[in-house]
Amino acid sequence: MAGYTRRPEWLKLDALEPAILNKATRLTRDLKLHTVCESARCPNRTKCFAEATATFIILGDICTRNCTFCAVRSGKPQAPDPQESDHIVQAVDRLGLRYVVITSVTRDDLPDGGSSRFAHAIRAIHKYDSNIPVEVLIPDFQGSASALQTVVDASPAVLNHNIETVPRLYSEVRPQAKYRQSLDLLKQAKLLDNRLLTKSGFMLGLGESRGEVIEAMADLRQAGCDLLTIGQYLQPSLEHHRLVRYIRPEEFEHYQIVGKNLGFLSVMSGPLVRSSFHAAEMYISATQKSKEQLS
């Protein structure tokens, strides 16, 4: 199977640093927290921990959906931990984080999709230190306008929602999601607060064409999306969606140029790029460009 052929040279990973990884792992386990860095087996996780950035998963570690690309477990989740936000603040303090990303499993079982828990976590971090930017990577909330409003009202620095792939592949890759609904969420977030930076991302190697990639990028810009990440899909197991091909670095570089020409404030495109890859750097760069455009 393609997902288990030998990886090309440009996808060779740096060795994970045990001391950094063990410190973060022990802490998150002590506080009963989950990080997407570990749950999604991110290849960049020790680098992010070392740069004082981490991505926390709220609402547990079991998802109500079954996307075929994702390494996160699916099934029947437990009730949310009422102390989750306090535990995140403790982790932020003990790890010395200066930029925090919060995401979640999809919780279609909750009336508000978990939006109130996002808002609570954002406000808890701001109460601890108002200078720490908080980026949220949210699910689609099944298109709920009130759930999106709840998150936006808590004033995150960046609101991220990934489209994950091109529309033609949604039935295979994201069978319980809708491409246009995801675009509408990003568009509505901007309408609710035009100062808010919005972000999205997708994977390559699932069977998409170059033309489809560029069309999806254009769709995101039309929805007002400011920041974009594009990375290589790495098949988590034999049961997950088949890896169709490895994308060469020069193709990623081409999409980076296309993205900048389309008007994204910041684009990260490369084989090992993930949603939170250099998230703080992207935020700082986009904030500066946004100020320059207004001056």
N, C-alpha and C positions, 0 to 999 in steps of 0.2 A: 504494500500500500504506500502511496506517495508520502503520507505523513510520517512514515518510518524509514524512508530512504535517508542516506547520509546527508547531513546538512551541508550547504555550500560554505565556502571559506568565510564569507561575509556574515554568516550567522553564528560563528564561533563565539561562545560566551566567555566573559571573564569569570574566573573562579569567584564564587560567593565568599565573602569574608566571614568566617565563623564567629568571631568575637562580636561583630556588629549584629549579625543575624541572631545569635543566641540571646543577646541583651534585649533586643526588640521582641523576640518570641517569648521569652520568660515574662516580660512585662505584660504583654497582651494576654497571656494565659492567666497571669495573676489577677488581672482586672476583668477577666471574662470578656475580652474584646476580640474582634476578628479584623484582620486587615486583608484588603484585596491583594496586597503584595504577596501574601502567603496563599490565600484561597484560590487565586487565579494563577499561582505559580509564576509570578512575574519575574523575568530574567534580570530586571534592574533593581531588585528590592534592596540589596545591601547598599547600592549606590545612593538610592533615595534616602535610606535611613541615615547614611553618613552625611548627606546634605541637609539634614534636619527637616525632611519632608516625609510624610506618611499618608496613606489612604486607608481610612477606617471604614469598615462595613457596619452599618447599624441594622437593627431589626433582625438580628440573628444571622445564621449562615446557611439557611435552607430557603430556596427560591420556589415560588409557586408556579413558575414557568419552566419550560424545558427547551431552551434554545440549544441548537445542536452544536454550536461552537464552544460553549462555555463549560469551564471546569468546576464551577460552583454547583453544589448538590441541589437537586430539586426534590420536592416532596411536600409534606405537611409541616409548616413551621410552627414553632412555639410562640407563646405570647411575648411581645417585646419586653425587654428588661427595663424597668422603670428607672434604674440607676445608670443606664448606658451613657447618658451625656456626662454625668459626673465622672465616670470612669475614663471617658475620652479626655476630659480636662486633666485628670491625673496623669494620663499617658503623655499628653502634650507637655506638661510640666516636667515630668521625669526624663523624657527624651529630648527636651530642649527644642521642641519643634518651633519653627518660625513661619511655616506655611502648612495649612492643614487641608486635606481633601477628604470629604465624607461622601460615601456612596452607600448603596444598600442593595440587598437582594430585592427582587420584585415581590411586593406583598399585596396581591390582588384580593387576599382574604380580609384585609382591613378596610373599613369604610372610607378612610381618607388616603388609602394607599401608603400610609406611613409618613405623609407630608408633615404632620405635626411633630413627629420625632426629628425630622430634619431641622425644622425651625427651632426646636428646643435645643438641639446640639449646637447650632450656629450661635444662638444667644448665650449659651453657657460658655463657649469659647470667647466670645466678645466680652462677656462679663469678667472672665479671667484676665484677658489682655485684649483690649480693643484694637491693638496694632497688628494682631495676627490675622492675615487674610484667610478667609474660609472659602474654599471652592466646593461646590456640591455637584456630584454626578448622579442625577436622578433618573428613576424609571419614568415611563410615560403617564403614570397615574390613570391609565385608561381614558385619557383625554379630559380628565376633570379640571375645569377652570378654577374651581375653588381650592383644590389641592395645590395647584401651581401658585395661586395667589398666596397661600399660606407660606410657602417656601420663599417667594420673592419678598414678602413683607419682613422677613427676618434679616434681610440685607446681606446675602452672600456676596463675596467679591466676584465670583465667577459662577455661572449656572451652566453646567455641562449636561448634555443628553446625547448619547451616541446613536447614530443611525445604524452603525455596525457593518452594513453592506449595501449593495445597490438594490433598487426595488425589485428587480426580476428574481432575486434570490431569497426574498423575504419568506416565501412559503416553505423553503427548505431550511433556512438558517434561523429565522425568527417567526415561527408559525403563529405565535399568539400576539404578534405586534403588527402595526400598520405603519408603512413608510410615511404617508402623508400626515398621519397623526403625530409622528415624531417631528416632522418639519413644522407643523402647526404649533406644537409646544414651544419650540425655539422662537418662533415668530411672536407668539403671545407673550412670552417672557419679556421681550423687547418692548412690546406695547405697554406692559404693566410698569416697566421701569427702563427708560431709554438709556440710563447711565450704566445699567448692568451689562457686564461682558458675558456674552454667550459663547458656548463652545460645543463642538461635536467631534466625532471621529469614526473611522471605520477601518476594517481589516482588508488586506489584499491577499489573494491566493485561494479564494473560495470558488473561483470560476467566472469572475467578472471580466468584462472587456475594458480596454483603455477608454473607449468612448463612454461607457457606462460610468466609469470612475469620474471622468470630467463632468458629465451631466449631473452626477450626485453632488459634486463640489459646487457647481453653479446653483443647484437647488438650495444648498445650504446658505450660500451668499444671498440668494433672493429672500430667504427667511431671516436675514439679518445676522447670521452667525459670524462672530468675530474671530474665533480661534479654531484651529483644525489640527487634529492629529491623524496620521495615517501610518499603519504598521503592518508587519507581516503576520498572517495567521499561522499559528503553530498548533497543530492538532494535539489536544491533550491526551487522547487515547484512541484505540481502535473503534470505540463505540461512537466517537464524535464525528462531526462533518468531515468528509474527506478533504485533505489538502490537495488542491489541484496543481499548484505550481509555486515555486519560490520566485519572488520578485527580485530582480537585480537592483543593486543600489542606484544605478543611473536612472532607472524608471522612477524610483522614489524621488530622486532629485528633480526629475521632470515635473512630477506632481507638485513639488514644493514651489517651483517657479510658476506653474499654472495657478496655484493658490494665491501667491502674492499678486499676480497679475489680475486675479479676480477681485482682489481687495481685502482679503483676510488680513487682520492686524498682525497675526502671528501664525506660522504654519510649522509643524514638526512632522517630517515625513522621512521614514527610514525603517529598515528591517526590524529593529528592536524598539521602535517607538510604541508606547502604550498610552492610554488616556491621561495618565498622570505624569508622563515623562517630561521632566523639566517644567513641571507645572508652575512653579514660582517664577522661573525665568520667563515663561510665556506671559504670565500675568504682568510682570514688571515691564516687559517690552511692549505689550499691548497698551498698558496704561500710559506709557510715555508717548506712544504714537497717537493715542486718542487725544491727549492734551495738545500735541502739536497740531493736530487737525482742527481743534477748536480755537487755537490762538491765531 
